[in-house]
Amino acid sequence: MIAFHAYLDQDGNTVSIVQVHPDSASMEFHMQVNAKHFATAFDWLDTSMSGQYFGPISDALAAELAKWDEAAMHLPVHAAGFTRTTVR
């Protein structure tokens, strides 16, 4: 995993999670390792709104993510952009 961030709204009722993985296998591993924790991790939230997944993912990861969010958006094609790994 390259990055993991959680953002809450002002009232602490809505959370957005941003994860950055180098590839589908990394996210699959993350989901497997944390599956038990994920089952209750967000019990304090009223609803789950949506998920967005960017970049190519395996069929196995797509099936796993569908368990958590049937309406998730998957955008597999990276059209442009860059990542800075250090700030000067």
Buried (B, 14 or more C-beta within 10 A) or exposed (E): EEEEEEEEEEEEEEBEEEBBBEEBEBBBBBBEEEEEEEEEEEEEEEEEEEBEBEBEBEEEBBEBBEEEBEEBEBEEEEEEEEEEEEEE
